[in-house]
Amino acid sequence: MSKAFVILFALSGAVSVSAATLTISTFGIVGQTTVFTGSFTGTGLTSVGAVRITDSNSQTGGSPGVFSGFDLDFIFLDTDGMFATASDRTFATDLSFVTGGIRPTANPAFQPTAARPGPTNGSLAANLIDPSLSTLTQLDASFDPFDLNTDNVFGSLTLGDGGSLTLTFNPRIALGPSTALFFGEVGTEAGEQIRADVEAFEEIPEPIPEPSSFVLLAIGFGSLVLVCRRKGSIPVVS
């Protein structure tokens, strides 16, 4: 095995992870939240160790500033696939948040405040969830549509444009014939219903690096390749 391949494999952190993108459909509107459901039928998965929900990065719908991107009210796995039954819901044992982009705005109502530092609604800082506001185990998001501002929105987490939330289930959840994923986005208007991409994993996936990490990874790999070339470890094709 060449040193170049060894280096590339080590840097990529490559691990075989069984994963599938779920087919998402609209379940209905409950209160101020649009509820979606994801089916595991046809995915080939037999269990779930993690679910990742990623904002579609359409940069449309909703509001700018702290409300940029998908506004997640709640998310859980449901054994019988029936939203009305609450006793068979399974919530994540751990959460990993990667904040997406924030659309610029001059409107002070959509900017962070001392009580809600952001950068998105429901977060305390970049990649840090505020558990007192982002109650993701409950369908409880609320806001005043006639006075929408940062300080009067409760019970949700805004992912930011392209942001993601990874939910870990430990131990893994065995999938039955009716197991489904339910999650909700705050808002009931068409512009608010910008679906996110949802992936399910049998094993816990590697964390998604922040953009700066990708740059550092590329620089590091480039340096290693240069060193190996100088030592004659990697043949250079002219």
Salt bridges, closest charged atoms under 4 A:
ASP161 OD2 - ARG103 NE 2.89
GLU203 OE2 - ARG172 NH1 2.93
